[in-house]
Amino acid sequence: MSSQGRIIWVSGPAVKADNMSGTRMYEVVNVGEDRLVGEVIKLEGDTAFIQVYESTSNIRPGEPVERTGRPLSVALGPGVIGSIFDGLQRPLNRIAEMVGPFVKRGVSVENIPMDRKWHFVPTVKAGDEIGAGWILGTVQETPILENRVLAPPDLPRSKVTSVEPEGDYDLEHPIVTVEGPGEKRELKLYHYWPVRQKRPYRARLPPNVPLITGQRILDTFFPLAKGGTAAIPGGFGTGKTVTLHQIASWADAKVVVYVGCGERGNEMTEVLVRFPELKDPYSGRPLMERTVLIANTSNMPVAAREASIYTGVTIAEYYRDMGYDVIMVADSTSRWAEALREISGRLEEMPAEEGFPSYLASRLAEFYERAGRAEVLGEPSRIGSVSLAGAVSPPGADFTEPVTTHTLRFVRVFWALDTALAYSRHYPAINWIMSYSGYLDSVQGWWESNVDKEWRYLRDRAYEVLQREDALKDIVRLLGPEALPDEEKLVLDVARLMKLGFLQQNAYDPVDSYASPRKQVALLRLFVEFYNRALDAIEKGAKIDDVRALKTASLLPRLRYEVPEDQLGKLEEVERQMRAEFDALLSEVAKEVV
């Protein structure tokens, strides 16, 4: 489209242009002589307010603003997986090849390589009637991920008139031609979709399947369901990024979308360096063969940080529509909210609490509501999910600040990171008293059907010990532990054993980094059985010192990193040893009574 307007005002990433009649909200425009990418975020008559996704240095009033006629969109097709994008889906590796390590203004690069050829295997034929979301064929995008080529979600019911035979085609080559109501349309291996518009689906399904992360405190005590939402708030140094790394590395999702929105460059660099070296635990292939990285660090343009969240979740929905389970992690939504605050301030909007815009809550809701497990459009019938986990960085670990409080309204899992635990070197530093999960009842059936019928009992019994230990803390501080009866001393001892042997997990230990559901239940059963048998022994006359002297008491904390996944039978041996030790202890007690 030809130039439609002229810049009349510039303030940081915000630009005002007049003579923009006909412009739509969220339309993409090219700003200035350098054709910087911008998006219309406010309209007043024929005046448009634009947030520019690149540095506006040296942009002056009078420069042209060119309309594109389309909203901010991403290209969805083969070539997305394994890529490293910025917040606008520009491939950073290709930009580096063109202009060097620093992203220059106005650089224009194809989102995905249009000239690369892919081996296409059709699954439809001429004469078929298809519609939105139908699988047209398949492309092996990576050795471990099959790309199911989708008809666009806006395609009306149409008749296939021609299909290209199996072969190698680039993305711009039409592979299927259809005739719909009043139009003929060519479908390609890719399509565009607006990032602010959620992709439709046929039916929403209940979140009753857990997303297994291999992290014991998450899976067992505060589980996240596939299609669920979670928040990880915590102060500086509490381990938000490492926890997200663990979830991204080990979650039993087919596709991982990792969005670094506004965090420091060194943290994102660690992701970019570490992820290509990681192995997929389920296939042994490189993890990047099922991962998409979106990097928008704190020294990149603020406005692009705001777009990165939507870019990530749109890519996640695309792979959900293929019938895959997708996990998207965002680090961190606080920096994303700060981008909203800066743009709002530039536009001189009335601020709400702590300077954030009044629409902060609605923007958070729009993001988290795009999670879900669904029966997707098209044939063959399939089910996919998008799970969202967002880190929150409250200043001073103050969970009452606006971003954290509003986030809690829209997520069902709260993993609260505790500075006291982090400073005591307890990782993951998730506070088991403050944290909660709204999916506990939903996923109970899966655990009992697929892992162990006693899962809920063991989980609740162990959590009861932790809650009782927390209630005893004040008494211990005032009077000391020796003032407690032996039953309550046992609570303190077992809680300490559980912290060391179950709640802590070493992300860098090859054995302890991941715990399968069966290992989690087997470990938890040992702690619960130890507590139940010790309590029974004390009630029958045993002393707490006798219980502490048992070999099993010193063995339990070490099992998490001494028993690998292929040797879980050792845990059954420890259980038999425990029973024998308690039987011997009760025999001694009985002799003393006689």
Order of alpha helices (4+ residues) and beta strands (2+ residues): beta-beta-beta-beta-beta-beta-beta-beta-alpha-beta-beta-beta-beta-beta-beta-beta-beta-beta-beta-beta-alpha-beta-alpha-beta-alpha-beta-alpha-alpha-beta-beta-alpha-beta-alpha-beta-alpha-alpha-alpha-alpha-alpha-alpha-alpha-alpha
